[in-house]
Amino acid sequence: MIAALKFLHIAALSIWCAGLVGLPLLLARHRPADDQHRYSRRRLVTHVAYVGVVTPAAVIAIALGTALIFLRDVFVPWMFVKLVLVGLLVLAHAWLGHVTLQVGERQGAYTTPHPAPLLIVSGLTMLVILLLVLGKPLVGDEIVPAWLLSPRGHPLPVEEVPR
């Protein structure tokens, strides 16, 4: 069962990451001077890709990844670093949604941003996530701020259980 969940997680993640690379390039092809036919075709492709393919893949990848964390009991520091980086991918995804919406609602009055910054951030984030998952480095607890290790900054009333 875990192998099937991992397969589906990786498949959904691959689609999501491909969308995070392909959509900025596709959105950059929108031009304010495009004729109605060309604009409508590109608009339809970017909208359907974002709403119908990339976003469902992102939701499935995150849901299956969360399930795998609990099923495999992977509560180690490198996983929390990975989750922060996944949050960065979610922000990139949200930015793509914003640009897709602006292109659709402001035809001719919106110039899409250059795709390079988003591609660099997304690509580097994906690479670091891949290295974390494949390498599973020993990351110490010192990377976590002390205020995150206890509720409201107060020590826990119970003794720590040795690992």
C-alpha positions in Angstrom: 0.0 0.0 0.0 2.8 2.4 0.9 4.5 1.7 -2.4 1.3 2.6 -4.3 0.9 5.8 -2.3 4.5 6.7 -3.0 4.0 6.1 -6.7 0.9 8.2 -6.9 2.7 10.9 -4.8 5.6 11.0 -7.2 3.4 11.0 -10.2 1.3 13.9 -8.9 4.4 15.7 -7.8 5.9 15.3 -11.3 2.8 16.8 -12.9 2.8 19.7 -10.4 6.5 20.5 -10.9 6.2 20.3 -14.7 3.3 22.8 -14.4 5.5 25.1 -12.3 8.1 25.1 -15.1 5.8 25.1 -18.1 3.1 27.5 -17.1 5.4 30.5 -16.5 6.9 29.9 -20.0 3.4 29.7 -21.5 2.1 32.7 -19.7 5.1 34.7 -20.9 3.9 34.2 -24.5 0.8 36.3 -23.8 1.2 39.7 -25.5 -1.1 42.7 -25.1 -1.1 43.1 -28.9 -2.3 39.6 -29.6 -5.4 39.3 -31.7 -8.6 37.8 -30.2 -8.2 34.3 -31.6 -4.6 33.9 -30.5 -5.4 35.4 -27.1 -8.4 33.1 -26.6 -6.5 30.0 -27.4 -3.6 30.8 -25.1 -6.0 31.9 -22.4 -7.9 28.7 -22.6 -4.7 26.5 -22.5 -3.2 28.4 -19.5 -6.5 28.4 -17.6 -7.3 24.7 -18.2 -3.7 23.7 -17.4 -3.7 25.7 -14.2 -7.2 24.8 -13.0 -7.7 21.4 -14.5 -4.2 19.8 -14.3 -1.6 21.6 -12.2 -3.8 22.5 -9.2 -5.4 19.1 -8.8 -1.9 17.5 -9.1 -0.6 19.9 -6.4 -3.5 19.0 -4.0 -3.1 15.3 -4.6 0.7 15.5 -4.1 0.4 17.4 -0.9 -2.4 15.1 0.4 -0.5 11.9 -0.4 2.7 13.4 1.0 0.9 14.2 4.3 -0.5 10.7 4.5 2.9 9.2 3.8 4.5 11.3 6.6 2.0 9.7 9.1 2.1 6.2 7.6 5.9 6.1 7.6 6.3 8.0 10.9 8.8 10.4 9.3 9.0 13.1 12.0 12.6 14.1 11.6 14.2 17.5 11.1 15.0 17.1 7.4 11.3 16.5 6.8 10.3 19.8 8.4 12.9 21.6 6.2 11.3 19.8 3.2 7.8 21.0 4.3 9.0 24.6 4.4 10.4 24.2 0.9 7.0 22.7 -0.2 5.4 25.8 1.2 7.7 27.8 -1.1 6.4 25.8 -4.1 2.8 26.5 -2.9 3.6 30.2 -3.0 5.0 29.9 -6.5 1.8 28.0 -7.4 -0.3 30.8 -6.0 1.7 33.4 -7.9 1.0 31.5 -11.1 -2.7 31.5 -10.3 -2.6 35.3 -9.8 -0.8 35.8 -13.1 -3.2 33.4 -14.9 -6.2 35.4 -13.4 -4.7 38.7 -14.4 -4.1 37.6 -18.0 -7.7 36.4 -18.2 -9.4 39.4 -16.7 -7.2 42.2 -18.1 -6.7 41.3 -21.8 -4.4 43.7 -23.4 -3.9 45.7 -20.1 -1.6 43.3 -18.3 1.9 42.4 -19.2 3.0 39.1 -17.7 6.2 39.1 -15.6 9.4 37.6 -17.0 9.4 33.9 -16.2 13.0 33.7 -15.1 12.7 34.6 -11.4 9.9 32.1 -10.8 11.7 29.4 -12.8 14.9 29.9 -10.8 13.1 29.9 -7.4 10.9 26.9 -8.3 13.8 24.9 -9.9 16.2 25.5 -7.0 13.5 24.6 -4.5 12.6 21.4 -6.4 16.3 20.5 -6.5 16.9 21.0 -2.8 13.7 19.0 -2.0 15.0 16.2 -4.2 18.4 16.2 -2.5 16.7 16.2 0.9 14.4 13.2 0.1 17.2 11.2 -1.6 19.9 12.0 0.9 17.9 12.1 4.1 20.6 14.2 5.8 21.1 14.2 9.5 19.8 17.6 10.4 20.1 18.5 14.1 17.3 19.9 16.3 19.2 23.1 16.6 17.7 24.4 13.3 14.3 24.7 15.1 13.9 27.8 17.2 13.4 27.1 20.9 10.0 28.7 20.9 8.7 26.1 18.5 9.7 23.2 20.8 7.4 24.1 23.6 3.8 25.4 23.8 3.6 29.2 24.1 7.3 29.3 25.1 6.8 27.4 28.3 8.5 24.1 29.1 6.5 20.9 28.8 5.2 19.5 32.1 6.4 16.0 31.3 9.9 14.5 30.9 11.2 13.9 27.4 11.0 10.3 26.3 14.5 9.1 25.2 14.6 8.0 21.5 
